[in-house]
Amino acid sequence: MKSRKFLKILLLLLICTLIPTYNVFALNENEDKSSESTKNKVVYITFDDGPGGKVTTDVLDTLKKENVHATFFVIGSQIEGQEDILLRMKNEGHSIGLHSYSHDRGKLYCNNDNFLNEMIKGQEAIYKVTGEKYNILRFPFGCNNMSYKLTEELVNILHKNNFKIYDWTLDSGDGANYKSAPETIIKKACKSDDNVVILMHCNFINKTSAKALPSIIKYYKDNGYEFKTIDESTPEIYKVIKK
């Protein structure tokens, strides 16, 4: 009997030595849960070419549902008849910027005075509805496009008139390819950089952009990004290409 008892004890000790051990600890709520949390990851979702009827309304509905604010660069000539959409942008806490009055390449890029006047005219159209003068702007087609390359001269003119310039760091591709499937837009609009300024569009034709937006927001929420809007305190985004 003693020998059997001894064998049982010996077998029990052997089993214990084969079971791996684990370090167990409690994580302080104030401690970082990962190295990623030490990074200040920010995303700016921006929309050009609005207001655009139901597309813009659908975008605003999604932003409200997700409690996210965005930046809208508005075309002045499209405001008439859509004043309620512009006011909704303002009242729901979104940032509003200028995207010219006409969005016409010929009028915008024939000379610096025309470009400035287009922005001032767009600013006035927004002011009539919102009672606010907005000074942030985005060049239609970007500040370096097929029709124009940004110069220091125009930068100085815009700054002298209290305007600030904002391009983007990530193009969703929904401008040139507005018929792209939502999945294509989502793929192009999701990136892992710490600071991302996404170019999207909310014109009448950008139906798939509105459909892609919930998944884009989800990606950045899941990856710990803070959502911000562009205002006059945001560092400008533009590049003067040396000739």
C-alpha positions in Angstrom: 0.0 0.0 0.0 2.8 2.4 0.9 4.5 1.7 -2.4 1.3 2.5 -4.3 0.8 5.7 -2.4 4.4 6.6 -3.1 4.0 6.0 -6.8 0.8 8.2 -6.9 2.7 11.1 -5.2 5.6 10.6 -7.6 3.3 10.6 -10.6 1.5 13.8 -9.3 4.8 15.6 -8.9 5.9 14.6 -12.4 2.6 15.9 -13.9 3.1 19.2 -12.1 6.6 19.7 -13.5 5.2 19.2 -17.1 2.4 21.8 -16.8 3.7 25.2 -18.0 3.5 28.2 -15.7 2.1 31.6 -16.5 2.8 35.1 -15.1 -0.4 36.6 -14.0 -0.7 40.4 -13.4 -3.3 43.1 -13.2 -3.1 45.9 -15.7 -3.4 49.4 -14.2 -6.3 51.3 -15.9 -3.9 54.3 -16.3 -1.3 52.3 -18.1 -0.9 52.0 -21.8 -2.4 48.8 -23.1 -0.1 48.8 -26.2 2.7 50.7 -27.7 0.3 52.1 -30.3 -1.6 54.0 -27.7 1.4 56.3 -27.1 1.0 57.6 -30.7 -1.4 60.5 -31.3 -3.2 59.2 -34.4 -5.5 61.7 -36.1 -7.7 61.5 -39.1 -9.5 64.3 -41.0 -12.3 63.3 -43.3 -12.9 65.9 -45.9 -15.5 66.3 -48.6 -15.3 68.4 -51.7 -17.9 69.5 -54.2 -21.0 69.8 -52.0 -23.7 70.5 -51.2 -24.9 67.7 -53.3 -28.5 66.8 -52.5 -29.2 63.3 -51.1 -25.6 62.3 -51.3 -24.5 65.1 -48.9 -27.6 64.4 -46.7 -26.6 60.7 -46.5 -23.1 61.6 -45.6 -24.4 63.9 -42.8 -26.7 61.2 -41.5 -23.8 58.8 -41.2 -21.6 61.3 -39.5 -24.3 62.1 -37.0 -24.9 58.5 -36.3 -21.2 57.8 -35.7 -20.7 61.0 -33.8 -17.9 62.1 -36.1 -17.3 65.6 -37.5 -15.9 66.3 -41.0 -14.7 69.2 -43.2 -16.8 70.3 -46.2 -15.2 72.4 -49.0 -18.2 73.9 -50.6 -18.9 75.1 -54.2 -20.6 78.5 -53.9 -22.8 78.2 -57.0 -24.4 75.1 -55.7 -25.7 76.6 -52.5 -28.8 78.1 -53.9 -31.7 75.8 -53.2 -29.6 73.8 -50.8 -29.3 76.3 -48.0 -30.7 73.8 -45.5 -27.9 71.4 -46.2 -25.3 74.1 -45.7 -26.9 75.2 -42.4 -27.0 71.6 -41.3 -23.3 71.3 -41.8 -22.8 74.3 -39.6 -25.3 73.4 -36.9 -24.1 69.9 -36.5 -20.5 71.0 -35.8 -18.8 70.3 -39.1 -16.1 72.6 -40.5 -16.9 74.5 -43.7 -14.3 75.7 -46.3 -14.2 77.2 -49.7 -13.9 75.3 -53.0 -14.4 78.3 -55.3 -17.7 79.7 -56.7 -17.8 77.9 -60.0 -15.3 75.0 -59.9 -14.5 76.0 -63.5 -10.8 75.4 -64.5 -10.9 78.2 -67.1 -12.1 80.8 -64.7 -9.9 79.7 -61.8 -6.5 79.2 -63.4 -6.3 81.9 -66.0 -4.7 84.3 -63.5 -4.2 84.9 -59.8 -6.9 87.7 -59.6 -9.5 85.4 -61.0 -8.6 82.7 -58.5 -8.8 85.1 -55.6 -12.1 86.5 -56.8 -13.6 83.0 -57.2 -12.7 82.3 -53.5 -14.1 85.6 -52.3 -17.3 85.1 -54.2 -17.7 81.6 -52.8 -17.0 83.0 -49.3 -19.8 85.6 -49.8 -22.3 82.9 -50.9 -21.6 80.9 -47.7 -21.8 84.0 -45.5 -25.3 84.9 -46.9 -26.6 81.6 -45.5 -24.5 81.0 -42.4 -23.6 84.5 -41.2 -20.0 83.2 -40.9 -16.9 84.1 -43.0 -14.8 81.0 -43.6 -11.2 81.4 -44.6 -10.0 77.8 -45.2 -9.9 76.7 -48.8 -9.1 73.9 -51.1 -8.0 74.2 -54.8 -10.4 72.5 -57.2 -8.4 69.5 -58.6 -5.6 70.2 -56.0 -3.1 73.1 -55.9 -0.9 71.3 -58.4 -3.1 70.0 -61.2 -3.2 69.5 -65.0 -4.1 73.2 -65.5 -2.0 74.9 -62.9 1.1 74.6 -60.6 1.0 76.5 -57.3 3.3 79.5 -57.1 4.7 81.5 -54.2 3.0 84.6 -55.6 -0.5 83.1 -55.3 0.3 81.7 -51.8 1.3 85.2 -50.7 -1.9 86.8 -52.2 -4.1 84.2 -50.5 -2.3 84.7 -47.1 -2.6 88.5 -47.5 -6.3 88.0 -47.8 -6.4 85.8 -44.7 -7.0 82.5 -46.6 -5.3 79.2 -45.7 -4.7 76.4 -48.1 -5.5 72.7 -47.5 -4.7 69.8 -49.9 -4.9 66.2 -48.7 -2.6 63.4 -47.8 -4.8 60.5 -49.0 -7.0 60.4 -52.1 -9.9 58.0 -51.9 -10.1 58.1 -55.7 -13.9 58.9 -55.7 -13.4 62.2 -57.6 -11.9 61.0 -60.8 -13.7 57.6 -60.5 -17.0 58.4 -58.9 -18.5 55.1 -60.2 -16.0 53.1 -58.2 -17.5 50.4 -56.0 -17.7 51.2 -52.3 -15.1 48.5 -51.6 -12.6 50.2 -53.9 -13.1 53.6 -52.2 -12.8 52.0 -48.7 -9.5 50.3 -49.6 -8.0 53.5 -50.9 -9.3 55.6 -48.0 -7.9 53.4 -45.2 -4.2 53.9 -44.3 -2.1 53.4 -41.2 -0.2 56.7 -41.1 -0.4 58.6 -37.8 -1.9 61.8 -39.5 -4.3 61.3 -42.4 -6.3 63.9 -44.4 -8.7 62.0 -46.6 -10.1 63.5 -49.8 -13.6 62.4 -50.5 -16.5 64.0 -52.5 -20.2 64.5 -51.7 -21.6 65.8 -55.0 -24.8 64.4 -56.6 -22.8 61.8 -58.5 -20.9 60.4 -55.5 -23.4 57.9 -54.4 -20.9 55.1 -53.7 -18.8 57.5 -51.6 -21.7 57.9 -49.2 -22.1 54.1 -49.1 -18.4 53.6 -48.3 -18.3 56.1 -45.5 -19.5 53.9 -42.6 -16.8 51.3 -43.2 -14.1 54.0 -43.5 -15.2 55.5 -40.1 -15.2 52.0 -38.6 -11.6 51.4 -39.8 -10.3 54.5 -38.1 -12.3 54.0 -35.0 -11.1 50.4 -34.7 -7.5 51.5 -35.1 -7.7 54.2 -32.4 -7.7 57.4 -34.4 -9.0 60.7 -33.2 -11.3 62.4 -35.7 -10.7 66.1 -36.2 -11.9 68.9 -38.5 -9.8 71.4 -40.3 -9.9 75.0 -39.1 -7.6 78.0 -39.2 -5.4 76.6 -36.5 -4.7 73.5 -38.5 -1.2 73.5 -40.2 -1.7 74.2 -43.9 -1.2 71.4 -46.5 0.2 72.6 -49.9 3.4 72.3 -51.9 5.0 74.9 -54.2 6.8 72.9 -56.9 10.1 74.6 -57.9 10.6 75.0 -61.6 
